[in-house]
Amino acid sequence: MKKYLAELFGTMFLVLLACGSAVLAGPSIGGLGIGLCFGLVLICLCYAIGNVSGCHVNPAVSFAMLISGKMSGKDFIGYVVAQLIGAAIGGALLLMLFKSGSGFNYGGITTIDGTVTGTLAANVLQPGATSTMALIAEVLLTMFFVFIILCATDEKKGFGNFAGLAIGIGLGLVNIVGIPVDNCSVNPARSFGPALFSDGAAAWGDFWIMVVGPLVGAALAVVLYRLAVSCCCKCNKTAE
C-alpha cells in the first residue's frame, strides 16, 4: 500500500507543481523555464519516493517496467490507478488556484483563432501543430525519456544515487522540445489530471495522442534498452 500511496502523492505533486509552473508562472518563465520546472520537480520526487515506489508517477514508465519484466501485472494496475487518482487531485488543486485569482496573468492557456482549446496546461495541439506531428513527437520523446530511466536504474549498469538527476534532466529536456507542439505529455497521467478540469473540448479530443504516443514510445524504449544491455554484455565477454 505504501508504494501505491507514494505514486498517488508523487503524481499529484507532479501535476500541481510542474503543470502549475505553466499556469502560474508561464508568462514570465516561458517554455524553457517550464521545462526546467518539470525536470526539477521530478528530481525532487525521485529522491523523495524513489526508495518507496521507484517514482514512476507515469503510466508509460510503469508499462515499460511491466513489459520488461520488472513489474507484476497486479502492481502495474495498482500503480496506474494510483497515478490517475493523484493526477486528478493535482488537477483539482490546480483548478482551485486558477479560479481563485481575479485578474491574475495566468499561463497554460491555448488559444487558436480566438477560441480557447485548453487551460491548466492541458496537452492540446498548439497553433500550427498537427495530430501526426504530435503523435510522432510523443513517441520519440517518450522513447528517449523511458530509455534514460531504464538504463539509469539498471541493477548492473545503472548510476545508483545519481539516477534521479539523469531522469529529471531527461524530463526537462523532452518538455523543452515538446511544449511548443502539444505542451508535452510523455505521461498519460500528467495529461489526464488537467484534462479533467480544462476548459476547451480539445483537452479530450487530443487525449488519445497522449496515451498512444507515450505507450508506444515506452515499448520502443524497452526494445532499445534490451539491445543496449545485450551489446554491453557481449562487449564485456569479448574483453574478458
ABEGO torsion letter per residue (X at the ends): XAAAAAAAAAAAAAAAAAAAAAAAAAAAAEAAAAAAAAAAAAAAAAAAAAAAAGGAGBAAAAAAAAAAGABBAAAAAAAAAAAAAAAAAAAAAAAAAAAABBGBBBBGBBBBGGBBABBGGBBBBBBGBBAAAAAAAAAAAAAAAAAAAAAAABAAABAEAAAAAAAAAAAAAAAAAAAAAAGEAGBAAAAAAAAAABBEAAAAAAAAAAAAAAAAAAAAAAAAAAAAAAAAAAAAAAAX
